[in-house]
Amino acid sequence: MISGMNSMMRESDFVGLKDDFTGWSKRDLILYRLLFFIPLINAAADSTIYYFVNVNTSGELHPGIIRGFVILLYLMFFGFRRLLKHPVNNLILFLLTYFLILSLLSSNVTYSISSGYIKWFVGLMMFPVGFYFIRSYDSIVRLIFYMVIGSSFVCLNLTVAQFTGFGISAYVDDSFYIGGAGVGITNQLAYVLLLYPVILRARNRFSRLEKWMIYFIGFLSVVFIILAMKRAGLIALAGGGLIYFNFTRNKRKVLKYVGLSAVLFLLILPLFKDILVDRYNERVEQTKELENENRYKEFFYVLDEFEGAGVPQKLFGNELFNTGKYFGVKYFDRERMIHGDISAFIYGSGLLGISTYLFLFILLLDTGLHFLRRFRRVIFVREILASFFSLLFATFLVSVTGSGTIGERCLVYLYMGAVIGVCSRIKIKSKATE
């Protein structure tokens, strides 16, 4: 029955193809319009933090704190009434409630809440926000476009940094500067690039100027990701790209854009070949000594702690988001927080926390596969689901190898919530026409 129904479906058959604000309150409309500025706020904050605060200083007011306050204010107006019932939304609420309880049991409640819990709360809550507000293919394309504009902020910061020499030059001195951003800023560029096939498919919806802006920012993002040599960003882009390629039906177009980007990159390679070679060689050497990196070592320290812990700590963890004083001092002789998400949740939230966190990825994957099976012949649904799977895989890789920022989590969970929201409404529409 479903197979036959899919064979007759056309994109124009769905109300989800056009925005429908019927039944929305005035507050709904305002929050919907403000939603598209969240990617801009995140990108601006993540690109300028260290223009306002020293990289080794904490506790000062900076764009990151202001960003967090603004998004929390947005979530307050979003409220609980708009939290639609869905298994993913329910699991996120459970996970956030559990993390809140553990944070309140921390020996430093203020620190655990402000430096850890809020970052996860803001990021994960973007899923139910996207699920509620993004109800059409048009809105998804518009959301990606605003994410591209956010990427332009990141690219502008990195471009200016190369001329001014401002910021850290990670891995190799005096080679590639990151300006007012942190070392993981290129992860955001990688995530947005994984959504490019969707927006390129809808390129005729944009003006000529907007098209060229999309092309230029996309290509510049590729250059900066390669130059930065941040492993997480490269792995996210490569791994997520392969996942997208596996699910998309437009493999020829994907290869065309990848090939064109490769040719353009080779043409401009002489401009930064020496920098790229130096950074590549240094990163290769560092990879050979992976076992000496703190993020690598901390995982095995966490496993040792877990093995020797009592039953309560194994189940519920210890000092969630406040591991510097207890874990960092013990193993690194300084108040170094656990950096990797997986390590942090094993140590801080125990088996219950890490199992729930990993199950969130499984549930998202299962939900996406459900819609793929049902609407596999509806081209635009298959494309947004391909981008969904690529982003899910990429963020999981980043979470395994390290940790994402609040801006990255907002971007990822907002988009995934949007895709699941649109597919859920299309499912309702399709049932009504059966």
N, C-alpha and C positions, 0 to 999 in steps of 0.2 A: 504493500500500500504506500509506504513512505517512498520507496524507490520510484513508483509510478508518479507520485505527486512531485518529486524532485525533478523528474524529466520534463514536467510541464511548467515549471517555475520560471519566471522572468524577474529581473530586478524591479521593474515597474509594478509588479504585483503587490509590493509591500508598502504599507503606509510608512514603515520605518525608513523608506528612502527619502522622505521629506519630513522636515520638522513639523510637529503637531503640538501646539501648546494648549490645546483644549483642556480645560479643567485646572490649569495652572493658576496659582495665586500670584499676586503682585510680587510677593517675596520670592516665590519660585523663579519668576522671570529675572529678577535682579540677581539672585544667586547663580542662575544659569549663565548670565552674561559675565559676571565676575569670575566664574570658574576658569574661563580661558586665560585670565591674567595670572593664575597660579603658576603655570610653567615659566612665565616671564619673571615673576617675583623670585622664584627659586633660582633661575639662571643668573639673574642680576646679583642676588645675594651670594651665591657660590663663587661668582667671578670677582667679587670685590671685597670679600671679608678681610683679606690681609692688606688692603689699601688703608684700612682703618684701625687694625689691631696688629700687634707684633705676633709673628707665627709662634713664638714661644711663650706668649702671654695668654692667660685665661681669665675669665671673669669680667672683662671689659665689654661695654656695649658695642655691638658691631652689627652689620647687616644680617648676619645669620640669626641673631637673637630677635631682631626686628621682624624678619621673615617668619620665624616661628610664632611670634605673637600674632601677626596678621592672619596666618592660616588657622591658628587656634580660634581666633575671633570668628573667622569664616565658619569653622566647624560648629561653633556655639550657635550661630544663626541657622546652620543646617539642622541641628537638633536631632532628637531621637525619632521624631514622628516620620521622618523621611527615610529611616532605615528599613528598607523593604526586606521581607522575609526571603532569605535565600541561604542555602547551606554554606556558601563562602562567607557571606556577611555574618552569619551566626558563629562560624568558627573564628573569624577575626575578633568579634566581640568577646568570645570566650578567652582567646589568647591575650587580648589587651587587659581584660579583667584579671586574669591570672598574673600577668606581669605587674599590674598595679598593686595587687596584694603583696607580691614579693618585694616590690619597691618600698612599700610602706613598712615592711619588716626589716629593711636595710638598716645598718648602724648609722648611715648618713642619708636620711630620707630625702632631704633637699637636693643633695647631689644626684642620687639615683633617679629622682623624678626629672630634674632639669637637664641632666647630661645624658640620660639614657631613655627613660620611658617616654618623654614627650616626643623625641625624635621618631620613635617607633609608632607612637599613637598617631602623629600627624601623617606619617607615610602610609600606614595600613588603612587609616580611615579614608584615604583617597579612593579606595576601591568602592565602598558603598556610595560615595559621592558621585563617582563616574557612572556607577550602575544606575543611579536614580536619574541623573540629569541628561546623560548622553543617550538619546533614544533613536538616532537615525544615522545613516551612512554619511549624510551631509555634515552632521555634528562631529563625527569621527574625523573626517577630512579636515574640518575647521580646527579641531583640537590639535591634530598633527601639525598644521600650519603654524599655530601659535608655539608649538614646541620647536619648530624650525627657527622661528624668530628668537626664541630663547637661546638656541644654539648660536645664533648670530652674536648674542651678547658674549658668549663664551669665546667664540672665535675672535671677536674684537679685542677682548682682554688679552688673549694669547698673542695676537698680532702686535699690539702695542708693546707688550712685554719684550718681544724680540728686539725692538728698536731702543727701548729704554733700559733693558737689562734688569728690570724690577722683578722681585720675587725669587723663589727658590729655583735653582737649576739642578733638578734631581738627577741622581745617578752619575752624571758627569758634570764637573764644574764648567761654568761659562759656556754652555752649549745651547740649551733650550730652556727658556725661562717661562714660568707659569703666572707671573704677574700677581694679581690679588687673589688668586685661587689656590686651592689645595692640590696635592699631587694627583688626586684621583679625578680631577675635573674632566678629563677626556672620556671617562666612563659615560657621562651624560651624552656626549657626542655620539658614542657608539650606540647607545640605546635609541637615540633619535634616528640614526642612519638605518637601523633595523626596520623603522616604520616608513622609510622612503618608498618602497615599492607601492604602498597604498596611496601615498600622495602623488606619486608620479603617474599612477594609473588615472588619477582624477585631475591631471594637470590642466585639462581644458577648462576647468572651472575657474582658473586664475588668469589674471591679466598678464601681458607679456613681461612687465617689470617683475611681478611676483614670481613668474616661472624662472626668470634668470636669477632671482634672489635664491630660490629653492635650489637650483643647480649649483650656484656658486658656493653657498653655505655647505651643501652636501660634499662637494669636492674638497673644500677647505677643511672640513671636519675629518675627512679621510687622511689628509696630509698631516694634520696635527696629531691624530691618534697614532700614526706611524712614527712621527718624530718624537713624540713623548715617550714611546717605548714602555708605557705602563702595561704590564702583563695582563692585568684584569681587563683593561679596555680592549686590548688586542684579542684576548680569548673570547670576550663577550661578543665582539663584532664577528669574529671568524666562526665561533660555535653557533651563535644565533643566526648568522647568515646561512650556514649549512642547513639548519633546521628549517628556515624559511624556504630555501630552495627545494627541500624535500617535500614540503606541503603545497607549494604553489603550483598552479597549472600553467603559469606564464614563464616557464623556465627560459625560453628563448629571449624574452625581454630582459630578464634578470642578467643573463650572460651578456647581452648587448650593453647594458649600462655598466656592468663590471668591466668589460673589455674597454669601453670608452674611457672610463676612469683610469684604468691601468695605462692606457696610451698617453693620456694627459699627464699622469704622474711621471712617467718616464721622460716626457718632454721637459718638465721643470726640475727633474732630479738634479741636474748639474748645479742648481742654485744652492742646494743644501746637502750635497752628496757627502762631503767631509764630516759634517755634523752627524748625519745619519749613520755613517760607518762607525764613527767613534762611539756613539751611543749604543749601537747594535753590539759591537764587540764587548763593551763594558757589561751590557745586560746578559750576554752569553756567559761571561766569566762569573757573574753573580749567580746565574742559574746553576752553574756547576757546583757552587757552594751553597745550594739551597738549604742544606741541613743546618747552616750557621745563621740563617735568617730567623729573627725573633718570632715572626708569625708561624713559621714552621715548627720551631721549638715549643712554642706555647701550647700547641695542640697536644703534644706528647706529655707535657707537664700537666695539662688538664686531665688526660687519661690516667696519669699516675695518681692525681688527686682523687679522681673518681673511684679508682680501684681501692684506695685506702679509706674512703669515706664511709660513714655509717649509713644505715638505711634511709633516714630522713633526708640527708643531704643528697643521696643518690636519686631520690624521688623528686625532691623539690629544689635542690641546688643551694647555693650560698652566695649572699651579697650580690644579687643581680644588679648590673650597671654600676657597681661600686667595688670593682675587683682590684683597683690599683693598690690600695693600702694592704690588702690581704694576699693577693696573688702576685702582683708586680714586685712588691718589696721582697717577697720570699724567693722569687726565681730570677729577678733582674736587678735587684738591689736599688730599685727606685719605684715610685708609684706609677708604674706603667699599666694602663688598662689592657685587658684582653681585647685584641683588635678583631679577630675573626668572628663572624656571627656564630658559626657552628660551635667553636670553642667557648664563646661567651655564654651560649645558652646551655651547653652541657654543664659548665661550671656554675652558672648563676641560676638556672631554672630547673636543673635536673632532668630526669627521664621524661617527666610530664611535659616540661617546657619544650625540649628539643623534639620530642615526638609530635607534639601539636604543631610546631613550626614546620617540620618536614611534611606533615600530613597536609598542611595548607598548600604546598606545592603539588602534592598528589591530587588533592581535590580540584585545584585549578586545572591541572592537566586532564583529569577525568571529565570535568565540565566542558572543557574545550573539545575533547574528543567526541563527547555526546553530540554537540552541535555539528561537528564535522561530519559525523555519520549521517545525521539527519538532513543536512543541507549541502552535501558534498558537491552537488551539481549546480549550486547557485554561486556564480563566479565571485561576486563581491563579498559574499559571506566567507567563502573559502579563502579569499585574499586577506581579510581582516583576521581570520583565525590563524592563517600562516604567520602573520606578524605577531599575533598573540603568543603562539608557541615559541617563536624565536625570542621574544622578549622574556618569556617565562624561563626558558633555558639559559639565556644570557644572565639574568639576575640571579639564578640559582648558582651558576658558575662563579659569579662575583662573590656571592655569599659564602661559598665553600672556600674560595681562595683568600677572602678578606672580609670586608664589610662595606656596604654602600652608605652614602650620605643621605641626609634628609631630602635633599633635592632629587636624588636618584630614585629613592623609594616613592616619593610623590609622583614622579613621572611614570614609573612602572605600574604602580597599583592604580593610578587614575586611568591609564590607558586600558589595563586589563579589565577593570570594572566597566569601562565604557563598552568594550567588545562583548562582554558577557551580558550586559544590559541590553544592547541592541539585538543580540541573538535571542535572548529570552523573549523580547517583544515580537520578533519575527516568528518565533515558535507559537506564540499566542495567536498571531495573525493567521498562520498556516493552519492551525487547528480549526479556526473559525471558518476556513474555506474548504475544509475536507468534506 
